[in-house]
Amino acid sequence: GASPGLRRLRESSTRDVTILRQPPFSSYRRCACVKLLLLLFLSLVRLARLQTLHPNFLFSAPSAMAKYTVTYFNGRGRGELTRLLFVAGGVDFEDKRVEFSDWPALKPKTPMGFMPVVSVAGGPEITESLACAQFAAAEAGLAGKDNTERAQVIMALIHTTAILEEFIKVLFEKDEAKKAELQKGFEKKRDTHFGNMQKQLMMNNGGAGFIYGSELTAAEGI
């Protein structure tokens, strides 16, 4: 048998060979790890951006903690577009509906004496239906990707709210003869409006998508 010293020498040599056979942490593996960490970082940045644009994307906040409150009558009218934009963007809000009988007491407390009103928690109150819709679109990430799309969306919102005002005139007219006359005028303007928006749609990728751009915007609210 081998002497104890020779056995120790053989064991030491075996360990050295085993260590040498283990592949080193090559520059290729180091580069792959760096790439993986970079991809993970970019994914977290994208998730953070989505969460900012759409607060309910990852976590749903209870209604009691809603950052926004939309105050309007218990109907659609001038406040419905703002509500729809918040919903479409996944933005939590308190839908505060006012009965007509409660309006006289509430009216003096509003910024300009009419609704809708969008209240921001710890911030200002916004009124005027078009301003409310534009604000909701921006907060919901539906206002357009760049200045061109944003201008196009505002153009669509202006036309849409103008048509809505014509319809409201018909709705609240008491005189039946005048109501019928207003109805005809409204239908003519409505058809012209939707015809123009149809042209806008067809000009964007042949109508195979959205009215403006490549993503959902407030312009679809027409």
VEXTIKE-807193 format. One line per 10 residues: their letters; for each residue y, x, z of N, C-alpha, C, O. Coordinates in Angstrom, 2 decimals, decimal comma, padded with zeros to 5 digits, always signed. Each point is the difference from the previous one (the first is absolute). Layout:
A> Y/X/Z/Y/X/Z/Y/X/Z/Y/X/Z; ...
This chain:
GASPGLRRLR> -001,19/+000,81/+000,00/+001,19/-000,81/+000,00/+001,24/+000,84/+000,00/-000,01/+001,15/+000,44; +001,07/-001,73/-000,94/+001,28/+000,71/-000,07/+000,61/+000,13/+001,38/-000,23/-000,83/+000,88; +000,99/+001,86/-000,72/+000,65/+000,21/+001,28/+001,10/-001,02/+000,20/+000,50/-000,58/-000,97; -000,10/+000,34/+002,22/+001,08/-000,96/+000,26/+001,26/+000,34/-000,76/+000,70/-000,91/-000,45; -000,38/+002,20/+000,30/+001,23/+000,39/-000,71/-000,08/-000,37/-001,46/+000,99/-000,45/-000,58; -002,17/+000,65/-000,03/-000,16/-000,33/-001,42/+000,08/-001,51/-000,21/+000,60/-000,45/-000,98; -001,19/-000,32/+001,89/+000,06/-001,46/-000,12/+001,46/-000,48/+000,05/+000,40/-000,85/-000,79; +000,38/+001,41/+001,73/+001,41/-000,39/+000,11/+000,77/+000,32/-001,26/+000,89/-000,74/-000,42; -001,24/+001,90/-000,21/+000,68/+000,41/-001,23/-000,32/-000,98/-001,13/+000,89/-000,38/-000,77; -002,17/-000,03/+000,68/-000,39/-000,96/-001,04/+000,70/-001,35/+000,19/+000,49/-000,59/-000,96
ESSTRDVTIL> -000,44/+000,10/+002,22/+000,66/-001,28/+000,28/+001,48/+000,06/-000,35/+000,56/-000,96/-000,53; +000,07/+002,09/+000,83/+001,42/+000,15/-000,31/+000,24/+000,00/-001,50/+000,96/-000,59/-000,49; -001,86/+001,25/-000,25/+000,13/+000,04/-001,46/-000,17/-001,38/-000,61/+000,70/-000,37/-000,94; -001,66/-000,41/+001,49/-000,25/-001,36/-000,50/+001,22/-000,88/+000,19/+000,35/-000,78/-000,89; +000,31/+000,89/+002,07/+001,20/-000,79/+000,27/+001,12/+000,37/-000,96/+000,72/-000,87/-000,48; -000,56/+002,17/+000,20/+001,06/+000,44/-000,90/-000,20/-000,53/-001,41/+000,95/-000,42/-000,66; -002,22/+000,42/+000,20/-000,31/-000,51/-001,34/+000,29/-001,49/-000,08/+000,54/-000,48/-001,00; -000,88/-000,28/+002,07/+000,25/-001,44/+000,03/+001,48/-000,30/-000,08/+000,42/-000,91/-000,73; +000,37/+001,67/+001,47/+001,45/-000,19/-000,01/+000,58/+000,29/-001,36/+000,87/-000,72/-000,49; -001,37/+001,81/-000,14/+000,51/+000,38/-001,32/-000,34/-001,04/-001,06/+000,75/-000,18/-000,96
RQPPFSSYRR> -001,90/-000,49/+001,13/-000,42/-001,01/-000,98/+000,82/-001,28/+000,09/+000,00/-000,77/-000,97; +000,69/+000,49/+002,08/+000,79/-001,22/+000,15/+001,23/+000,09/-000,90/+000,74/+000,99/+000,06; -000,50/-002,02/-000,91/+001,14/+000,07/-000,94/+001,32/+000,02/+000,75/+000,20/-000,77/+000,93; +000,69/+001,65/-001,34/+001,31/+000,07/+000,67/+000,84/-001,22/-000,33/-000,29/-000,72/-000,96; +001,34/+000,47/+001,77/+000,94/-001,09/-000,27/+000,90/+000,45/-001,15/+001,06/+000,58/+000,21; -001,52/-000,87/-001,44/+000,65/+000,52/-001,20/+001,37/-000,63/-000,22/+000,34/-001,02/+000,61; +000,42/+001,65/-001,48/+001,32/-000,55/-000,36/-000,14/-001,35/-000,67/+000,89/-000,84/+000,11; -002,03/+000,63/-000,83/-000,23/-001,30/-000,65/-000,11/-001,10/+001,04/+000,61/-001,06/-000,14; -001,39/+001,31/+001,20/-000,16/-001,00/+001,05/+001,32/-000,22/+000,73/+000,33/-001,13/+000,36; +000,42/+002,19/-000,15/+001,29/-000,13/+000,66/+000,94/-000,87/-000,84/+000,73/-000,85/+000,54
CACVKLLLLL> -000,75/+001,07/-001,84/+000,84/-000,79/-000,91/-000,42/-001,47/+000,00/+000,85/-000,90/-000,02; -002,17/+000,66/+000,06/-000,50/-001,38/+000,02/+000,43/-000,72/+001,27/+000,36/-001,18/-000,04; -000,38/+001,90/+001,16/+000,42/-000,61/+001,27/+001,49/-000,34/-000,03/+000,42/-001,05/+000,48; +000,37/+001,95/-001,05/+001,44/-000,24/-000,10/+000,26/-001,23/-000,86/+000,85/-000,83/+000,33; -001,57/+000,71/-001,45/+000,15/-001,16/-000,89/-000,37/-001,29/+000,72/+000,67/-001,02/-000,14; -001,76/+001,08/+000,91/-000,44/-001,18/+000,74/+001,04/-000,44/+001,01/+000,28/-001,19/+000,14; +000,29/+002,15/+000,58/+001,04/-000,32/+000,98/+001,24/-000,57/-000,68/+000,66/-000,90/+000,53; -000,33/+001,44/-001,72/+001,16/-000,48/-000,75/-000,21/-001,44/-000,45/+000,90/-000,84/+000,11; -002,10/+000,54/-000,62/-000,32/-001,37/-000,43/+000,06/-000,96/+001,18/+000,48/-001,13/-000,13; -000,98/+001,57/+001,28/+000,04/-000,84/+001,19/+001,45/-000,28/+000,41/+000,34/-001,12/+000,37
FLSLVRLARL> +000,51/+002,15/-000,45/+001,41/-000,16/+000,35/+000,69/-000,98/-000,96/+000,74/-000,87/+000,45; -000,99/+001,01/-001,76/+000,61/-000,89/-000,98/-000,47/-001,44/+000,19/+000,78/-000,94/-000,17; -002,05/+000,77/+000,54/-000,52/-001,35/+000,24/+000,69/-000,64/+001,20/+000,32/-001,19/-000,02; -000,10/+001,99/+001,06/+000,70/-000,53/+001,18/+001,44/-000,36/-000,33/+000,52/-001,00/+000,50; +000,12/+001,81/-001,36/+001,38/-000,30/-000,41/+000,04/-001,32/-000,77/+000,89/-000,82/+000,23; -001,85/+000,62/-001,13/-000,04/-001,25/-000,78/-000,26/-001,21/+000,89/+000,61/-001,06/-000,18; -001,50/+001,22/+001,14/-000,26/-001,09/+000,93/+001,24/-000,33/+000,82/+000,30/-001,17/+000,25; +000,41/+002,21/+000,17/+001,23/-000,23/+000,77/+001,03/-000,73/-000,83/+000,70/-000,88/+000,51; -000,59/+001,23/-001,81/+000,96/-000,67/-000,87/-000,39/-001,47/-000,20/+000,86/-000,88/+000,04; -002,15/+000,63/-000,26/-000,46/-001,38/-000,16/+000,25/-000,81/+001,27/+000,39/-001,16/-000,06
QTLHPNFLFS> -000,62/+001,79/+001,20/+000,22/-000,70/+001,26/+001,47/-000,32/+000,19/+000,35/-001,03/+000,58; +000,54/+001,94/-001,07/+001,44/-000,24/+000,10/+000,41/-001,15/-000,89/+000,78/-000,87/+000,41; -001,30/+000,85/-001,66/+000,35/-001,06/-000,94/-000,64/-001,32/+000,37/+000,61/-001,06/-000,16; -001,85/+001,14/+000,67/-000,75/-001,21/+000,34/-000,53/+000,14/+001,42/-001,11/+000,48/+000,19; +001,88/-000,89/+000,80/-000,38/+000,21/+001,41/-001,37/-000,52/+000,38/-000,59/+000,47/+000,96; +000,07/-001,44/-001,70/-001,31/-000,56/+000,34/-001,13/+000,67/-000,76/-001,14/-000,45/+000,06; +001,44/+001,56/-000,79/-001,03/+000,65/-000,81/-001,13/+000,54/+000,88/-001,18/-000,18/-000,32; +001,53/+000,84/+001,41/-001,01/+000,54/+000,90/-000,15/-000,82/+001,27/-001,11/-000,22/+000,48; +002,22/-000,24/+000,04/-000,02/-000,73/+001,26/+000,78/-001,29/-000,13/+001,08/-000,01/-000,61; -001,58/-001,05/+001,16/+000,68/-001,29/-000,03/+000,69/-000,24/+001,33/-000,64/-000,03/+001,06
APSAMAKYTV> +001,95/-000,14/-001,12/+000,75/-000,26/+001,23/+000,00/-001,49/+000,29/+000,08/-000,80/-000,93; -000,16/+000,40/+002,18/+000,05/-001,42/+000,33/+001,34/-000,60/-000,35/+001,01/+000,70/-000,01; -000,99/-002,00/-000,28/+001,23/-000,66/-000,40/+001,10/+000,13/+001,06/+001,18/+000,04/-000,33; -001,58/+000,02/+001,59/+000,99/+000,10/+001,07/+000,80/+001,30/-000,09/+001,10/+000,09/+000,54; -001,67/+000,92/-001,22/+000,67/+001,29/-000,12/+000,63/+000,18/-001,38/+000,34/+001,12/-000,37; -000,18/-002,19/-000,39/+000,54/+000,10/-001,35/+001,39/+000,62/+000,02/+000,83/-000,33/+000,85; -000,59/+001,22/-001,79/+001,28/+000,68/-000,08/+001,06/-000,89/-000,66/+001,19/+000,12/+000,28; -001,65/-001,03/-001,16/+000,92/-000,85/-000,75/-000,23/-001,47/+000,34/-001,10/-000,43/+000,33; +002,19/-000,33/-000,41/-000,08/-001,45/+000,16/+000,73/-000,64/-001,17/+001,16/+000,32/-000,27; -001,85/-001,23/-000,41/+000,62/-000,75/-001,09/+000,28/-001,40/+000,52/-000,92/-000,74/+000,34
TYFNGRGRGE> +002,19/+000,37/-000,29/+000,40/-001,31/+000,50/+000,46/-000,86/-001,17/+000,92/+000,35/-000,74; -001,59/-001,49/+000,59/+000,37/-000,91/-001,09/-000,57/-001,38/+000,33/-000,78/-000,16/+000,95; +001,17/-000,83/-001,75/-000,49/-001,36/+000,22/-001,52/-000,06/-000,15/-000,62/+000,91/-000,55; +000,05/-001,98/+001,05/-001,44/-000,20/-000,07/-000,38/-000,51/-001,40/-000,45/-001,13/-000,18; +000,65/+002,00/-000,79/-000,30/-000,29/-001,40/+000,12/+001,29/-000,78/+000,22/+001,06/+000,58; -000,36/-001,15/-001,90/+000,06/+001,22/-000,80/+001,44/+000,39/-000,34/+000,55/+000,90/+000,63; +000,06/-001,56/-001,58/+001,41/+000,21/-000,31/+000,42/+001,44/-000,18/-000,71/+000,80/-000,61; +001,88/-000,46/+001,16/+000,58/+001,33/-000,18/-000,69/+001,08/+000,83/+000,20/+001,19/-000,26; -001,00/-001,58/+001,23/-000,64/+001,00/+000,86/-001,39/+000,39/-000,42/-000,56/+000,97/+000,53; -000,03/-001,70/-001,47/-001,41/+000,22/-000,33/-000,24/+001,35/-000,66/-001,01/+000,66/+000,29
LTRLLFVAGG> +001,91/-000,22/-001,17/-000,22/+001,28/-000,68/-000,04/+001,15/+001,00/-000,83/+000,90/-000,13; +001,70/-000,92/+001,11/+000,00/+001,04/+001,03/-001,32/+000,00/+000,77/-000,57/+001,05/+000,26; +000,10/-002,23/+000,09/-001,28/-000,10/+000,71/-001,13/+000,57/-000,87/-000,82/+000,78/+000,48; +000,79/-001,18/-001,75/-001,07/+000,44/-000,90/+000,00/+001,51/-000,18/-001,07/+000,62/-000,06; +002,25/-000,02/-000,01/+000,08/+001,44/-000,19/-000,53/+000,75/+001,21/-000,70/+001,01/-000,14; +001,03/-001,49/+001,34/-000,54/+000,62/+001,21/-001,53/-000,12/+000,01/-000,70/+000,95/+000,33; +000,20/-002,13/-000,68/-001,45/-000,22/-000,01/-000,67/+000,89/-001,04/-001,02/+000,63/+000,28; +001,58/-000,58/-001,49/-000,59/+000,79/-001,09/-000,04/+001,48/+000,36/-000,92/+000,71/-000,40; +001,91/-000,25/+001,15/+000,04/+001,40/+000,39/-000,75/+000,31/+001,28/-000,04/+001,15/+000,44; -000,57/-002,17/+000,17/-000,74/+000,22/+001,24/+000,88/+000,30/+001,18/-000,42/+000,66/+000,95
VDFEDKRVEF> +001,67/-001,14/-001,00/+000,95/+000,25/+001,10/-000,04/-001,16/+000,98/+000,21/-001,16/-000,37; -000,49/+001,47/+001,61/-000,07/-001,04/+001,03/+001,40/-000,51/+000,32/+000,93/+000,79/+000,14; -000,78/-002,10/-000,02/+001,30/-000,57/+000,36/-000,21/-001,33/+000,72/-001,04/-000,64/-000,13; +002,05/+000,25/+000,87/-000,03/-001,30/+000,66/+000,64/-001,02/-000,92/+001,15/+000,14/-000,40; -001,90/-001,17/+000,07/+000,49/-001,06/-000,90/+000,58/-001,12/+000,86/-000,71/-000,90/+000,44; +002,02/+000,98/-000,21/+000,67/-000,96/+000,87/+000,54/-001,15/-000,84/+000,92/+000,19/-000,79; -001,49/-001,37/+000,96/+000,37/-001,16/-000,81/+000,88/-000,96/+000,80/-000,30/-000,33/+001,15; +001,37/-000,10/-001,78/+001,01/-000,82/+000,66/-000,06/-001,43/-000,56/+000,02/-000,19/-001,21; -000,09/-000,79/+002,10/+000,07/-001,39/-000,43/+001,45/-000,37/-000,30/+000,92/+000,54/+000,61; -000,73/-001,46/-001,54/+001,36/-000,40/-000,38/+000,80/-000,51/+001,20/+001,22/+000,19/+000,08
SDWPALKPKT> -001,92/-000,83/+000,85/+000,70/-000,54/+001,18/+000,54/+001,10/+000,91/+000,93/-000,23/+000,77; -001,52/+001,42/-000,85/+000,43/+001,11/+000,86/+001,06/+000,89/-000,66/+000,59/+000,86/+000,65; -000,35/-001,07/-001,94/+000,90/+000,86/-000,73/+001,45/-000,05/+000,49/+000,62/+001,06/+000,12; -000,04/-002,22/+000,17/+001,40/-000,01/+000,45/+000,28/+000,89/+001,21/+001,05/+000,64/+000,07; -001,99/-000,59/+000,87/+000,18/+000,84/+001,19/-000,18/+001,48/-000,32/+000,62/+000,87/+000,62; -001,49/-000,57/-001,60/-000,29/+001,39/-000,34/+001,04/+000,60/-000,94/+000,26/+001,20/+000,05; +000,33/-002,03/-000,91/+000,90/+000,48/-001,05/+001,11/+000,93/+000,51/+000,20/+001,05/-000,61; +000,52/-001,38/+001,69/+001,07/+000,90/+000,47/-000,50/+001,36/+000,48/+000,78/+000,94/+000,11; -002,07/-000,84/+000,17/-000,56/+001,25/+000,52/-000,48/+000,93/-001,10/-000,35/+001,15/+000,27; +000,34/-001,63/-001,54/-000,42/+000,84/-001,12/+001,17/+000,85/-000,48/+001,15/-000,36/+000,24
PMGFMPVVSV> -001,42/+001,48/-000,92/+001,09/+000,90/-000,41/+001,06/-000,65/-000,87/+001,19/+000,26/+000,19; -001,60/-001,12/-001,14/+000,95/-000,58/-000,94/-000,11/-001,51/-000,14/+000,56/-000,60/-000,91; -001,30/-000,01/+001,83/-000,07/-001,45/+000,00/-001,03/-000,60/-000,92/+000,04/-001,20/-000,28; -000,98/+002,01/-000,21/-001,09/-000,57/-000,81/-001,24/+000,89/+000,08/+000,04/+001,10/+000,56; -001,13/-001,60/-001,11/-001,28/+000,70/+000,01/-000,46/+000,19/-001,45/+000,51/-000,66/-000,91; -001,50/+001,55/+000,70/-000,83/+000,70/+000,98/+000,73/+001,13/+000,71/+001,03/+000,50/-000,45; -001,62/-000,12/+001,58/+000,47/+001,15/+000,76/-001,21/+000,88/+000,31/-001,02/-000,48/+000,49; +001,14/+001,76/-000,80/-001,03/+000,96/+000,37/+000,53/+000,84/+001,14/+001,02/+000,68/-000,14; -001,70/-000,74/+001,28/+000,41/+000,78/+001,18/-000,90/+001,22/+000,14/-001,22/-000,10/-000,12; +001,83/+001,24/+000,36/-000,73/+001,23/+000,21/+000,02/+000,31/+001,49/+001,07/+000,05/+000,61
AGGPEITESL> -002,23/+000,16/-000,02/-000,08/+000,26/+001,44/+000,86/+001,20/+000,38/-000,16/+001,09/-000,54; +001,08/-001,31/+001,46/+000,88/+001,06/+000,45/+001,06/+000,38/-001,02/+000,67/+001,02/+000,15; -000,52/-001,85/-001,19/+000,96/+000,32/-001,05/+000,80/-001,21/-000,43/+000,16/-000,94/+000,77; +000,35/+000,97/-002,00/+000,89/-001,07/-000,47/-000,75/-001,22/-000,51/-001,23/-000,01/-000,09; +002,00/-001,01/-000,25/-000,53/-001,19/-000,67/+000,51/+000,00/-001,43/+001,16/+000,31/-000,26; -002,03/-000,66/-000,66/+000,33/-000,01/-001,42/-000,07/-001,44/-000,50/-000,95/-000,72/+000,31; +001,95/+000,31/-001,07/-000,01/-001,35/-000,54/+000,29/+000,06/-001,50/+000,13/+001,09/-000,56; -000,02/-002,24/-000,09/+000,07/-000,15/-001,46/-001,41/+000,17/-000,55/-000,64/+001,03/+000,23; +000,16/-002,02/-000,95/-001,39/-000,01/-000,46/-000,33/+001,22/-000,87/-001,08/+000,57/+000,14; +002,00/-000,17/-001,02/-000,27/+001,15/-000,87/-000,06/+001,29/+000,81/-000,88/+000,84/-000,23
ACAQFAAAEA> +001,79/-000,67/+001,18/-000,01/+001,20/+000,84/-001,27/+000,06/+000,84/-000,58/+001,07/+000,17; +000,16/-002,21/+000,36/-001,23/-000,06/+000,80/-001,21/+000,39/-000,85/-000,86/+000,75/+000,45; +000,80/-001,27/-001,69/-001,12/+000,30/-000,89/-000,02/+001,47/-000,38/-001,07/+000,62/-000,02; +002,24/-000,05/-000,27/+000,07/+001,42/-000,34/-000,43/+000,87/+001,18/-000,72/+000,98/-000,17; +001,16/-001,36/+001,37/-000,38/+000,76/+001,19/-001,51/-000,07/+000,23/-000,63/+001,02/+000,27; +000,07/-002,22/-000,37/-001,44/-000,17/+000,20/-000,78/+000,80/-001,04/-001,02/+000,61/+000,32; +001,49/-000,62/-001,57/-000,67/+000,76/-001,06/+000,00/+001,49/+000,32/-001,02/+000,68/-000,18; +002,15/-000,18/+000,66/+000,09/+001,43/+000,32/-000,91/+000,36/+001,17/-000,70/+001,01/-000,04; +000,70/-001,84/+001,07/-000,83/+000,27/+001,18/-001,49/-000,12/-000,32/-000,83/+000,66/+000,62; +000,50/-001,52/-001,60/-001,41/-000,22/-000,37/-000,47/+000,96/-001,08/-001,16/-000,06/-000,41
GLAGKDNTER> +002,04/+000,95/-000,06/-000,38/+000,93/-001,06/-000,13/-000,67/-001,36/-000,77/+000,46/-000,84; +001,52/-001,55/+000,63/-000,10/-000,76/-001,25/+001,33/-000,02/-000,76/+000,22/-000,88/-000,84; +000,64/+001,84/+001,12/+001,32/+000,00/-000,63/+000,06/+000,85/-001,26/+001,06/+000,09/-000,62; -002,16/+000,55/+000,24/-000,02/+000,87/-001,17/-000,09/+001,46/+000,41/+000,44/+000,39/+001,08; -001,02/+000,42/-001,97/-000,25/+001,41/+000,33/+001,22/+000,89/-000,18/+000,13/+001,02/+000,68; +000,77/-001,38/-001,59/+001,16/+000,84/-000,27/+001,23/-000,89/-000,22/-000,09/-001,23/+000,10; +001,21/+001,85/-000,38/+001,24/-000,76/-000,15/-000,06/-001,00/-001,14/+000,56/-001,09/+000,10; -001,22/+001,46/-001,18/-000,12/-000,92/-001,14/-000,77/-001,25/+000,38/+000,45/-001,11/-000,26; -001,61/+001,29/+000,88/-000,81/-001,14/+000,41/+000,72/-000,84/+001,06/-000,08/-001,22/-000,01; +000,77/+001,90/+000,92/+000,72/-000,74/+001,04/+001,09/-000,88/-000,62/+000,20/-001,14/+000,43
AQVIMALIHT> +000,50/+001,68/-001,43/+001,03/-000,80/-000,68/-000,62/-001,18/-000,74/+000,56/-001,09/-000,02; -001,72/+001,31/-000,60/-000,70/-001,08/-000,71/-000,45/-001,09/+000,97/+000,11/-001,19/-000,30; -000,61/+001,60/+001,45/-000,45/-000,97/+001,01/+001,18/-000,82/+000,50/-000,11/-001,22/+000,13; +001,25/+001,87/+000,14/+001,19/-000,72/+000,44/+000,44/-000,99/-001,07/+000,39/-001,13/+000,31; -000,46/+001,54/-001,58/+000,35/-000,89/-001,11/-000,87/-001,26/+000,03/+000,51/-001,11/-000,15; -001,82/+001,30/+000,35/-000,91/-001,15/+000,05/+000,29/-000,89/+001,20/-000,04/-001,22/-000,11; +000,35/+001,83/+001,26/+000,29/-000,78/+001,20/+001,28/-000,81/-000,16/+000,07/-001,15/+000,45; +000,93/+001,73/-001,08/+001,25/-000,72/-000,22/-000,24/-001,24/-000,86/+000,50/-001,08/+000,30; -001,26/+001,25/-001,38/-000,29/-001,13/-000,88/-000,84/-001,06/+000,72/+000,22/-001,20/-000,16; -001,19/+001,67/+000,95/-000,87/-000,94/+000,70/+000,77/-000,82/+001,02/-000,17/-001,22/+000,08
TAILEEFIKV> +001,01/+001,88/+000,70/+000,77/-000,75/+001,01/+001,01/-000,94/-000,66/+000,30/-001,06/+000,55; +000,22/+001,43/-001,72/+000,93/-000,88/-000,72/-000,71/-001,29/-000,44/+000,57/-001,09/+000,11; -001,80/+001,23/-000,60/-000,78/-001,17/-000,40/-000,34/-000,86/+001,22/+000,02/-001,22/-000,06; -000,33/+001,89/+001,16/-000,32/-000,73/+001,23/+001,19/-000,85/+000,45/-000,17/-001,13/+000,45; +001,37/+001,70/-000,56/+001,20/-000,75/+000,40/+000,16/-001,26/-000,85/+000,42/-001,04/+000,51; -000,74/+001,12/-001,79/+000,08/-001,16/-000,88/-000,99/-001,08/+000,45/+000,30/-001,19/-000,02; -001,49/+001,63/+000,42/-001,02/-000,94/+000,46/+000,42/-000,68/+001,30/-000,22/-001,19/+000,19; +000,83/+001,96/+000,71/+000,44/-000,56/+001,29/+001,08/-001,07/-000,22/+000,05/-000,99/+000,73; +000,80/+001,20/-001,72/+001,00/-001,02/-000,33/-000,67/-001,32/-000,37/+000,44/-001,07/+000,42; -001,51/+001,16/-001,21/-000,74/-001,20/-000,40/-000,65/-000,64/+001,22/+000,04/-001,22/+000,17
LFEKDEAKKA> -000,62/+002,05/+000,67/-000,76/-000,49/+001,14/+000,85/-000,83/+000,96/-000,46/-001,00/+000,54; +001,71/+001,43/-000,32/+000,83/-000,65/+001,02/+001,02/-000,99/-000,58/+000,80/-000,56/+000,75; -000,82/+000,35/-002,05/+000,92/-000,97/-000,60/-000,43/-001,42/+000,36/-001,16/-000,37/-000,19; +002,09/-000,42/+000,69/-000,31/-001,38/+000,42/+000,12/-001,00/-001,15/-000,78/-000,94/-000,11; +001,76/+001,16/-000,74/+000,23/-000,93/-001,11/-001,09/+000,21/-001,07/-000,15/+001,09/-000,54; -000,60/-002,15/+000,26/-001,15/+000,11/-000,89/+000,40/+000,36/-001,43/-000,69/+000,79/-000,66; +001,79/-001,36/+000,18/+000,45/+000,30/-001,37/+000,39/+001,48/-000,13/-000,37/+000,68/-000,95; +001,12/-000,20/+001,93/+000,41/+001,40/-000,01/-001,20/+000,92/+000,22/-000,07/+001,10/-000,56; -000,86/-001,56/+001,37/-001,21/+000,77/+000,28/-000,79/+000,23/-001,29/-000,48/+001,10/-000,26; +000,35/-002,17/-000,56/-000,72/+000,10/-001,27/+000,70/+000,97/-000,94/-000,66/+000,76/-000,73
ELQKGFEKKR> +001,98/-000,77/+000,74/+000,77/+000,91/-000,85/-000,18/+001,45/+000,45/-000,18/+000,91/-000,81; +000,23/-000,72/+002,12/-000,22/+001,34/+000,54/-001,41/+000,50/-000,28/-000,22/+001,18/-000,25; -000,74/-002,11/+000,29/-001,39/+000,37/-000,25/-000,17/+000,55/-001,43/-000,69/+000,99/-000,21; +001,32/-001,65/-000,74/-000,08/+000,47/-001,39/+000,62/+001,39/-000,15/-000,56/+000,88/-000,65; +001,71/-000,69/+001,28/+000,65/+001,31/-000,06/-000,84/+001,08/+000,65/-000,10/+001,12/-000,50; -000,52/-001,48/+001,63/-000,85/+000,96/+000,69/-001,20/+000,39/-000,85/-000,33/+001,18/-000,10; -000,33/-002,15/-000,52/-001,19/+000,28/-000,80/+000,33/+000,90/-001,19/-000,78/+000,88/-000,36; +001,94/-001,10/-000,25/+000,41/+000,84/-001,12/+000,21/+001,44/+000,45/-000,48/+000,93/-000,65; +001,19/-000,74/+001,76/+000,24/+001,35/+000,52/-001,29/+000,65/+000,48/-000,21/+001,20/-000,18; -000,66/-002,00/+000,78/-001,28/+000,52/+000,48/-000,83/+000,53/-001,16/-000,54/+001,11/+000,07
DTHFGNMQKQ> +000,44/-001,90/-001,14/-000,81/+000,42/-001,15/+000,57/+001,26/-000,65/-000,74/+000,88/-000,43; +002,08/-000,82/+000,36/+000,63/+001,19/-000,55/-000,29/+001,23/+000,86/-000,29/+001,08/-000,51; +000,37/-001,28/+001,83/-000,26/+001,09/+000,94/-001,43/+000,52/-000,14/-000,21/+001,20/-000,11; -000,76/-002,10/+000,12/-001,39/+000,44/-000,10/-000,31/+000,60/-001,37/-000,84/+000,89/-000,12; +001,53/-001,38/-000,91/-000,17/+000,60/-001,32/+000,50/+001,44/-000,02/-000,64/+000,88/-000,58; +001,78/-000,65/+001,22/+000,54/+001,36/+000,08/-000,92/+000,92/+000,80/-000,20/+001,16/-000,37; -000,34/-001,67/+001,47/-000,91/+000,82/+000,80/-001,30/+000,28/-000,73/-000,61/+001,06/+000,18; +000,18/-002,00/-001,01/-001,18/+000,22/-000,83/+000,25/+001,15/-000,97/-000,88/+000,83/-000,23; +002,09/-000,78/-000,34/+000,35/+001,11/-000,89/-000,06/+001,33/+000,75/-000,50/+001,00/-000,51; +001,03/-001,00/+001,74/-000,02/+001,22/+000,81/-001,44/+000,45/+000,25/-000,31/+001,19/-000,06
LMMNNGGAGF> -000,56/-002,14/+000,33/-001,41/+000,31/+000,25/-000,65/+000,61/-001,24/-000,72/+000,99/+000,10; +000,97/-001,59/-001,26/-000,61/+000,48/-001,23/+000,52/+001,38/-000,40/-000,70/+000,76/-000,68; +001,91/-000,44/+001,09/+000,57/+001,31/-000,33/-000,61/+001,12/+000,84/+000,13/+001,18/-000,33; -000,80/-001,54/+001,41/-000,63/+000,99/+000,88/-001,50/+000,04/-000,27/-000,76/-000,81/+000,52; +000,36/+001,75/-001,34/-001,43/+000,20/-000,30/-000,63/-001,23/-000,65/-001,17/-000,30/+000,24; +001,95/-000,39/-001,05/-000,54/-001,15/-000,72/-000,41/-001,17/+000,88/-000,79/-000,84/-000,41; +001,34/+000,79/+001,62/-000,33/-001,10/+000,91/-001,29/+000,19/+000,76/-000,45/-000,91/+000,70; -000,17/+002,09/-000,83/-001,29/+000,23/+000,66/+000,20/+000,64/+001,37/-000,55/+001,06/+000,29; +001,33/-001,70/+000,55/+000,24/+000,56/+001,33/+001,06/-000,76/+000,74/-000,12/-001,20/+000,23; +001,16/+001,90/+000,16/+001,06/-000,59/+000,80/+001,28/-000,13/-000,83/+000,10/+000,55/-001,09
IYGSELTAAE> +000,86/-001,30/+001,63/+001,25/-000,20/-000,74/+000,74/+001,33/-000,17/+000,50/+000,30/-001,08; -000,45/+000,49/+002,16/+000,63/+001,31/-000,07/-000,91/+001,04/+000,62/-000,65/-000,26/+001,01; +000,60/+001,43/-001,61/-000,78/+001,09/+000,58/-001,49/-000,23/-000,07/-000,49/-000,83/-000,77; -000,23/+001,60/+001,59/-001,47/-000,06/+000,00/-000,57/-000,54/+001,30/-001,21/+000,03/+000,20; +002,10/-000,52/+000,69/-000,46/-000,52/+001,28/+000,72/-001,32/+000,31/+001,00/-000,35/-000,62; -001,55/-000,36/+001,59/+000,60/-001,25/+000,44/+001,41/+000,24/+000,54/+000,22/+000,92/+000,78; +000,72/-001,76/-001,22/+001,37/+000,05/+000,51/+000,47/-001,40/+000,33/-000,70/-000,98/-000,26; +001,88/+000,90/+000,84/+000,58/-001,30/+000,36/+000,27/-000,87/-001,23/+000,16/-001,22/+000,13; -000,10/+001,83/-001,31/+000,25/-000,77/-001,22/-001,11/-001,01/-000,26/+000,23/-001,02/-000,65; -001,42/+001,30/+001,15/-001,12/-000,95/-000,19/+000,22/-001,27/+000,82/-000,71/-000,99/-000,19
GI> +001,68/+001,02/+001,09/+000,26/-001,16/+000,84/+000,61/-001,18/-000,72/+000,19/-001,07/+000,58; +000,13/+001,27/-001,88/+000,57/-001,12/-000,76/-001,04/-001,08/-000,22/+000,29/-001,02/-000,62
